[in-house]
Amino acid sequence: SMILDVIEGRSAREGDVLVFLPGTREIRGVRERVQDRAARMGFETVELHGSLSLEDQDRAIKKSHASGALHSKIVLATNIAETSLTIDGIGTVIDSGLARVSRFDAAGFSRLQLSRISLASATQRSGRAGRQGPGISHRLWSKFDESSMSDFEQPEILRTDLTEPLMTLLAQGVRDPESFSWFEKPPTVSLRAALTTLDELGFRNPATGELTTDGREALKLPLPVRPARLVLEAARVGQVRLGSLIAALLTEKDIVLRSSSGADRSGLESDILVRFHKLNDPGARDVDRIAKQVCLRAAEQIERIASGLRLKPSSSANWAKGLSEDEIVLKLVLLGYPDRISRRRREGESQARMIGGKGVRLSQFSSVERSEFFISLDSMEPPPHAPGIKNEVLISLASHIERPWVEQFFSQHLKPTSEIVFDENSRSVLEQSALCLRDLPMTEPRVKRASVDYAHAVLVEACLENWTLWFSSREDIRALEDRVQFLRKAALGTGDGKTEAAVASTDGRAEAAVSSDAGFVGEESEMTLDENFRREFLEEACFGSTKLDEVLGKDLLEIANRHLPSGLSGLLRKEAPEKIEVPSGSQMKINYPEERLPYIEVRIQEIFGWTESPKLAKGRVPLQLHLLGPNYRPVQITSDLASFWKTGYPEVRKELRLR
């Protein structure tokens, strides 16, 4: 609507209109909605983005001198028009304030993410309207939105895959990229992860830090490192054309038009095979014809270069002999993406675990429905408010593999491993043994009860993580925590410089005011059951056990008391005791509720002999008495016993006699 408002009544001398949109999907959607009405007003609607041919880009950039009805243009562009190109004749800019930016996610996938542009980009875009004369810029965001925009874009090297720049550095003889003088040094963890990937793909010799022969050959290909590995392996088995087509499908714009109905359900169990078949089928449905042509042209270019590569022969170069084309495709994908091997967590579920421990989930657009093992090839942004995928990567492209193939190609990397884990179902520590590729189990784990020595540390950590659920919910530990909390509040209380006792209100609530001379100076730091206390307590409580129920069956309060800070143990005993002896000789439990005075429940006749309410916390907080009749029914609540004997007790005694 903004575009149509701007061009309505506009004359040709006011120039063309440049509209910045996040991506091609938004561009095509806007074009469909405005081009007919724009044409009636004398404006041609054109697109400008990186996937267009040079001819179509030139058409958008150059000023039209046609004398026909369409004498002005509306250019719908991505951020390619922000700095890279000068567009003739622009008089007005309409800026959505959004862009799709390539970012490297936690699982190692590069993905275009919808983001707010920076203030610097906004200024650059506005300047497009004034390059060749006076111009106007319309910004489609508020001042409030602008306050959350960054000053500048994050440098690309800090947010993208580092394998390609590292390949270039290694080719120049840089053996230690971590000590290289970067203009913007990427995080060390990203550098090391990228170097590990190059080592696993066989492109770098980890001992010398130099590129291998395969690494130097891979640099000749116009491809990222993983598709390059795939093409090299295809060339070794005489399948250059096939490998080039698969590499193009993996790196160019997706040729399949996604529908709301989800994935292709042909049973191929590979999104790459689905696309490979559609690429070779002239009558295939749901295909982006332009993207298909771009993909075929890219495959031809890759094939021309790959045909001239000089590769060392491999001992396993005959693995493709006798296989169908589909099987070769599936194995090539495995050879190119060994660090993306994933295993489904449970049969029938979409969740899986990828090498490296990252959780992934197959999207509704993936054709992989039954495979236990698959390669996670590409990710997508999850739908807004999608349930259950907050900490998982949503996989849009995947491809079936089989465990024997992993054993065939990567047997040297398979190692038996044992893992000690806490099992929630049995509430015990178990030892799981399996054959693993790095950290991914390739076989069903053999499970047995862990030995006491190995179980101890794991059980302690599990108890720490679930302290509130398993320990604070117990009456004995909760009571101890309440006493410590009460003492700490009393010690940190503030007053007017005088010693003040807490005074209970009619509903039993109270506020304890404690002056600076309360006598707790220097002791406050000990009045907490912090993680150090919890860890020391659990170290003893878990000793000799492998099951949670064994721990919970011990006398935990006695253990906890042994690990209290030395000063706190004495303070609790004197100033916040667990029980108090009343004149009758009974031991009454003291309750320490949060935000209320501590109290006991006691029959009146048992406190005969007390003239005043007992005091806690070095005499600063009175003990509230919930007085009961001989029949244990409540009759009065007081924190001022002296006043009760004078004014309250005579009335209570009369009432009790009447009963």
Rosetta blueprint (number, residue, H / E / L):
1 S L
2 M H
3 I H
4 L H
5 D H
6 V H
7 I H
8 E L
9 G L
10 R L
11 S L
12 A H
13 R H
14 E H
15 G L
16 D E
17 V E
18 L E
19 V E
20 F E
21 L L
22 P L
23 G L
24 T H
25 R H
26 E H
27 I H
28 R H
29 G H
30 V H
31 R H
32 E H
33 R H
34 V H
35 Q H
36 D H
37 R H
38 A H
39 A H
40 R H
41 M L
42 G L
43 F E
44 E E
45 T E
46 V E
47 E E
48 L E
49 H L
50 G L
51 S L
52 L L
53 S L
54 L H
55 E H
56 D H
57 Q H
58 D H
59 R H
60 A H
61 I H
62 K L
63 K L
64 S L
65 H L
66 A L
67 S L
68 G L
69 A L
70 L L
71 H L
72 S E
73 K E
74 I E
75 V E
76 L E
77 A E
78 T L
79 N L
80 I H
81 A H
82 E H
83 T H
84 S L
85 L L
86 T L
87 I L
88 D L
89 G L
90 I E
91 G E
92 T E
93 V E
94 I E
95 D E
96 S L
97 G L
98 L E
99 A E
100 R E
101 V E
102 S E
103 R E
104 F E
105 D L
106 A L
107 A L
108 G L
109 F L
110 S E
111 R E
112 L E
113 Q E
114 L E
115 S E
116 R E
117 I L
118 S L
119 L H
120 A H
121 S H
122 A H
123 T H
124 Q H
125 R H
126 S H
127 G H
128 R H
129 A H
130 G H
131 R L
132 Q L
133 G L
134 P L
135 G L
136 I E
137 S E
138 H E
139 R E
140 L L
141 W L
142 S L
143 K H
144 F H
145 D H
146 E H
147 S L
148 S L
149 M L
150 S L
151 D L
152 F L
153 E L
154 Q L
155 P L
156 E H
157 I H
158 L H
159 R L
160 T L
161 D L
162 L L
163 T H
164 E H
165 P H
166 L H
167 M H
168 T H
169 L H
170 L H
171 A H
172 Q L
173 G L
174 V L
175 R L
176 D L
177 P H
178 E H
179 S H
180 F L
181 S L
182 W L
183 F L
184 E L
185 K L
186 P L
187 P L
188 T H
189 V H
190 S H
191 L H
192 R H
193 A H
194 A H
195 L H
196 T H
197 T H
198 L H
199 D H
200 E H
201 L L
202 G L
203 F L
204 R E
205 N L
206 P L
207 A L
208 T L
209 G L
210 E L
211 L E
212 T L
213 T H
214 D H
215 G H
216 R H
217 E H
218 A H
219 L L
220 K L
221 L L
222 P L
223 L L
224 P L
225 V H
226 R H
227 P H
228 A H
229 R H
230 L H
231 V H
232 L H
233 E H
234 A H
235 A H
236 R H
237 V L
238 G L
239 Q L
240 V H
241 R H
242 L H
243 G H
244 S H
245 L H
246 I H
247 A H
248 A H
249 L H
250 L H
251 T H
252 E L
253 K L
254 D L
255 I L
256 V E
257 L L
258 R L
259 S E
260 S L
261 S L
262 G E
263 A L
264 D L
265 R L
266 S L
267 G L
268 L L
269 E L
270 S E
271 D H
272 I H
273 L H
274 V H
275 R H
276 F H
277 H H
278 K H
279 L H
280 N L
281 D L
282 P L
283 G L
284 A L
285 R L
286 D L
287 V E
288 D L
289 R H
290 I H
291 A H
292 K H
293 Q H
294 V H
295 C H
296 L H
297 R H
298 A H
299 A H
300 E H
301 Q H
302 I H
303 E H
304 R H
305 I H
306 A H
307 S L
308 G L
309 L L
310 R L
311 L L
312 K L
313 P L
314 S L
315 S L
316 S L
317 A L
318 N L
319 W L
320 A L
321 K L
322 G L
323 L L
324 S L
325 E H
326 D H
327 E H
328 I H
329 V H
330 L H
331 K H
332 L H
333 V H
334 L H
335 L H
336 G H
337 Y L
338 P H
339 D H
340 R H
341 I E
342 S E
343 R E
344 R E
345 R L
346 R L
347 E L
348 G L
349 E L
350 S L
351 Q E
352 A E
353 R E
354 M E
355 I L
356 G L
357 G L
358 K L
359 G E
360 V E
361 R E
362 L E
363 S L
364 Q L
365 F L
366 S L
367 S L
368 V L
369 E L
370 R L
371 S L
372 E L
373 F E
374 F E
375 I E
376 S E
377 L E
378 D E
379 S E
380 M E
381 E L
382 P L
383 P L
384 P L
385 H L
386 A L
387 P L
388 G L
389 I L
390 K L
391 N L
392 E L
393 V E
394 L E
395 I E
396 S E
397 L E
398 A E
399 S E
400 H E
401 I E
402 E L
403 R H
404 P H
405 W H
406 V H
407 E H
408 Q H
409 F H
410 F H
411 S H
412 Q H
413 H H
414 L E
415 K E
416 P E
417 T E
418 S E
419 E E
420 I E
421 V E
422 F E
423 D E
424 E L
425 N L
426 S L
427 R L
428 S E
429 V E
430 L E
431 E E
432 Q E
433 S E
434 A E
435 L E
436 C E
437 L E
438 R L
439 D L
440 L E
441 P E
442 M L
443 T L
444 E L
445 P L
446 R E
447 V E
448 K E
449 R E
450 A L
451 S L
452 V H
453 D H
454 Y H
455 A H
456 H H
457 A H
458 V H
459 L H
460 V H
461 E H
462 A H
463 C H
464 L H
465 E H
466 N L
467 W H
468 T H
469 L H
470 W H
471 F H
472 S H
473 S L
474 R L
475 E H
476 D H
477 I H
478 R H
479 A H
480 L H
481 E H
482 D H
483 R H
484 V H
485 Q H
486 F H
487 L H
488 R H
489 K H
490 A H
491 A H
492 L H
493 G L
494 T L
495 G L
496 D L
497 G L
498 K L
499 T L
500 E L
501 A L
502 A L
503 V E
504 A E
505 S L
506 T L
507 D L
508 G L
509 R E
510 A E
511 E E
512 A L
513 A L
514 V L
515 S L
516 S L
517 D L
518 A L
519 G L
520 F L
521 V L
522 G L
523 E L
524 E H
525 S H
526 E H
527 M L
528 T L
529 L L
530 D L
531 E H
532 N H
533 F H
534 R H
535 R H
536 E H
537 F H
538 L H
539 E H
540 E H
541 A H
542 C L
543 F L
544 G L
545 S L
546 T L
547 K E
548 L H
549 D H
550 E H
551 V H
552 L H
553 G L
554 K L
555 D L
556 L H
557 L H
558 E H
559 I H
560 A H
561 N H
562 R H
563 H L
564 L L
565 P L
566 S H
567 G H
568 L H
569 S H
570 G H
571 L H
572 L H
573 R H
574 K H
575 E H
576 A L
577 P L
578 E L
579 K E
580 I E
581 E E
582 V L
583 P L
584 S L
585 G L
586 S L
587 Q E
588 M E
589 K E
590 I L
591 N E
592 Y L
593 P L
594 E L
595 E L
596 R E
597 L L
598 P L
599 Y E
600 I E
601 E E
602 V E
603 R E
604 I H
605 Q H
606 E H
607 I H
608 F L
609 G L
610 W L
611 T L
612 E L
613 S L
614 P L
615 K E
616 L E
617 A L
618 K L
619 G L
620 R L
621 V E
622 P E
623 L L
624 Q E
625 L E
626 H E
627 L E
628 L E
629 G L
630 P L
631 N L
632 Y L
633 R L
634 P E
635 V E
636 Q E
637 I E
638 T E
639 S L
640 D L
641 L H
642 A H
643 S H
644 F H
645 W H
646 K H
647 T H
648 G H
649 Y H
650 P H
651 E H
652 V H
653 R H
654 K H
655 E H
656 L H
657 R H
658 L H
659 R L
